[in-house]
Amino acid sequence: MVTADSGDGLLEGFLADSDNARLDLSTTVARCSKALGLQHCVVYLADLQQHELVPLTDVVPALPIDDSAAGWAYRTQSLRVTDSDSGGLTAWLPLLDGAERLGVLAVHCPELTPLSLRRGRALATLMGMLVTSRRAYKDSFVRRTRTEPMRLPAEMLRAFLPPRTIGTAHAVSTAVLEPAYELGGDAFDHALTETTLHASVLDAMGHDLPAGLTSAVALAACRNARRTGADLPELVQNVDTALSTWLPDQFCTGILAQLDLESGMLRWSNCGHPTPLLIRDQRLLVDALAREPDPPMGLPSLLTDRGRQCHEIALEPGDRVLMYTDGVTESRTHDGEELGLTRFADFVIRATAAGELAPEILRRLIHTLLDAQPNRLRDDATILLLEWWPPTH
């Protein structure tokens, strides 16, 4: 029997062994499970569109996110315990990297004790870090989590995208983007510093490789300026300069925003893009963020004498800000009508009232839109949701 002391020693020895860095993840899971005295563990990763949880082994089948105990753990980011088919119990633990949902870890054991649960959580934390560190260069992860071939523009653009969800205990930014395998010119970005949450949504002209390249250049220019400490107007100007220099025939609309994590002050620049929405106390504050938009980013902006405008508003605790592309509000619902701003906001409000987490709200919303289309979305559809709560001192 593995005791607490011997189990911790085995795990410490495992982690200290440099040869383990070359192991595939399934072998790593098996050896870690043994070191921790756990009977059997399986890692499941969410597929690209978050329909299924795909195991990193061919022994067990994929599980639906919408109708399984594993899916419940993924959707709610909470522990779920079920009876195992082979006897004993299965603990389904969310697999996270910070705020990003990666999948779940199934821990099979004869009985669930405080010690086995603690070790299961430790293994889930370790596996979350390993998946994140390895999926950037391990194509095996990509192959398992894709269900169809990806077009070249989408492949290029997805290489530039950040994780779907980032955040702290006080602020979260989460996004979805469809059609997953046929992206054209939509993109999103978000990043954290010690004081600020940066977020942006972009929509390039067209739906082809040049459109994807336009968004990729805009993302790179935005990050380049942000990482040198540029203020918001300078950041937008850097994107203008990059696009007008390298892609003078292309332009890009977008919202670029900065949220002060301490005060909740939101600053943003609207470059020819749909107005963001503000939801407060489960109500849509109509036109709360409506401002006269600037020209799109790129050469058009350099042909005017007016400088870039920067707007700001003080958020209140629990406020949610929705940034989106017009492919969202112009998509059709099951009744054939356009989704529109009111129904878009109402979906988020109802899901919030039901206690759903921000990433889960967007997952369900984008699936609702996809399910209503007889063939495919008419345009790229991107949604980014910001949520803020003040720090406690």
C-alpha positions, 0 to 999 in steps of 0.5 A, a space after each residue: 500500500 502506498 502511504 502519504 509519505 511514500 507516495 509523495 516520495 515516489 512523485 518527487 522522484 518521478 518529477 526529478 528524473 530528467 528522462 521523464 521529459 521525453 515520455 509521451 503524455 499517456 505514459 507520463 499519466 500512467 507513471 504519475 498515477 502509479 507514483 501517487 497510488 492511484 489505480 488508473 487515470 485518463 486524460 481527456 481533451 476538449 476538441 477544437 469546437 468543444 463538442 467532445 472530450 477526446 481521450 489521449 488513449 484509444 482504449 476508451 471512447 470520446 465523451 460528449 461535453 453536453 451529456 456526460 459526467 465528464 462533460 459536467 465537470 468540464 462545463 462547471 469546472 467542478 468535481 464529479 464522482 460516478 460509479 465506475 463500470 469496472 467497479 469502484 469510483 471515477 472522479 472527474 476532475 477539470 483539467 485547467 491551465 489557469 482560467 483555460 479549460 483544457 479537458 478533464 482527468 478521470 481518476 479511477 479508484 476503489 474508493 475516494 478518500 481525502 488523500 486520493 482526491 488530493 492526489 488526483 487534484 495534484 495530478 490534474 494540475 500537473 497534467 494541465 501544465 504538461 498539456 499546455 507546454 507540449 501542445 505547441 509542438 506536439 501535433 498528436 494533440 492537434 490531430 486528436 482534437 480536430 474532427 475535420 481538415 482545416 483550410 490554410 487561412 484558418 491554420 495560419 490565423 489560429 497559429 496567432 490566437 491566444 488561449 480561449 480564456 485567461 483571467 485572474 480571481 477578479 477579471 476574466 476574458 474569454 472568446 469563441 470563434 467560428 467557423 473553426 476550420 474555415 476562418 477568414 479574417 476574424 481574430 481575437 487577442 487578450 493578455 494580462 499584465 500585473 495591472 491591466 487586462 488587454 483585449 481586442 477583436 478584429 475583423 479584416 476585409 474579405 474571407 480568404 488568405 489575404 484577410 487572414 494575413 491582415 488580421 495576423 499582421 494586426 495582431 502582431 503589431 498590437 502585441 509589439 506595441 503593447 509589449 513596449 508599454 505603448 498607451 492605447 492610442 499609440 498601440 492603434 497607430 502601430 497597427 495602422 502603420 504596419 497595415 499601411 506599410 505591408 498590406 496597403 490594399 487591406 484594412 481591418 476593423 476592430 475594438 482594442 481595449 484595456 481594463 485596469 484590474 484595480 479600478 475597473 476603468 475600461 478604455 477602448 478604441 473603436 476602429 470602424 467596428 460594431 459597438 461593444 455591449 455592456 451588461 450590468 445587473 442582468 440588464 443590457 445598458 443600451 448604447 452605454 458604450 456607443 461612441 462615434 467610431 474611428 476609421 478602420 485600421 490601415 491606410 484609411 486611417 492615415 488619410 484623415 487628419 483626426 487622431 485616434 479617439 480613446 474612450 473610457 468608462 468605469 465598470 461596476 462589480 460584475 459588469 460584463 462587456 461583449 465585443 463581437 463581429 457582425 457575423 454574430 448578430 447577423 447570423 440566423 436563429 432557428 426561426 430564420 430571423 437574425 440574432 440581433 443585439 437584443 437576443 444576443 444580449 438576452 442569451 448572455 443575461 439568462 445564462 448568467 442568471 442561471 449561474 453559468 461560467 463565462 466560457 460556458 456561456 460563449 460555448 453554448 451560444 456559439 453552438 446555438 448559432 451553428 446548430 441553426 445554420 443549415 450549412 455554415 455561417 455566412 460570415 466569421 463569428 467572434 465573441 469576446 466577453 470581459 467580466 470584472 470584479 474588484 480586488 478585495 484588500 
